[in-house]
């Protein structure tokens, strides 16, 4: 099973916030993503979809914050 860490940098009200996600192959197919510092978990069939869903999950987790995804990098 391949494991990956992705580093997401969000800008919240002009303050840079970094959220690191642990991305794994899902045994049932696709990928799962779990934030290491927040209670955020999601899954998708492919990496591109996972990126979009992670962005949506972060917006749901911080509904009152204006967040802008600045980067989504493999580390």
C-alpha positions in Angstrom: 0.0 0.0 0.0 1.5 3.3 -1.1 1.4 6.1 1.5 1.9 9.8 0.6 1.9 13.0 2.6 0.5 16.1 1.0 1.2 19.5 2.2 -1.7 22.0 1.8 -1.2 25.7 2.5 -4.3 27.7 3.0 -4.6 31.4 3.5 -7.1 32.2 6.2 -7.9 35.8 6.6 -4.4 36.8 5.5 -2.7 34.2 7.8 -0.9 31.3 6.3 -2.1 28.0 7.7 -0.5 24.7 6.8 -2.5 21.5 6.9 -0.7 18.2 6.2 -2.8 15.3 4.9 -1.8 11.6 5.0 -2.9 10.1 1.7 -3.2 6.3 1.3 -4.5 3.9 -1.3 -7.9 2.7 -0.1 -8.2 -1.1 0.0 -11.6 -0.8 -1.8 -10.1 1.3 -4.5 -9.3 5.0 -4.7 -7.6 7.1 -2.1 -8.2 8.4 1.5 -6.9 11.6 3.0 -6.6 12.3 6.7 -5.4 15.6 8.1 -2.7 15.2 10.7 -3.6 18.3 12.7 -7.3 18.7 12.2 -10.3 16.3 12.3 -10.7 16.1 8.5 -11.0 12.9 6.6 -12.2 12.2 3.0 -11.8 9.8 0.1 -12.0 9.8 -3.7 -11.5 7.6 -6.7 -8.5 9.4 -8.0 -5.9 12.0 -6.9 -7.4 14.9 -8.9 -10.8 14.4 -7.4 -9.3 13.9 -4.0 -7.7 17.4 -4.3 -11.1 19.0 -5.0 -12.8 17.0 -2.2 -10.0 17.9 0.3 -10.5 21.6 -0.6 -14.3 21.2 0.0 -13.7 19.3 3.3 -11.4 22.1 4.6 -14.0 24.7 3.7 -16.6 22.7 5.6 -14.3 22.3 8.6 -13.7 26.1 8.7 -17.1 27.4 7.5 -16.7 30.9 8.9 -13.2 31.4 7.5 -12.4 32.7 4.1 -9.9 30.1 3.0 -8.0 30.0 -0.3 -5.9 27.0 -1.3 -2.4 28.3 -2.1 -0.7 25.0 -2.8 -1.2 21.2 -2.8 2.2 19.6 -2.8 3.5 16.1 -2.4 6.1 15.9 0.3 
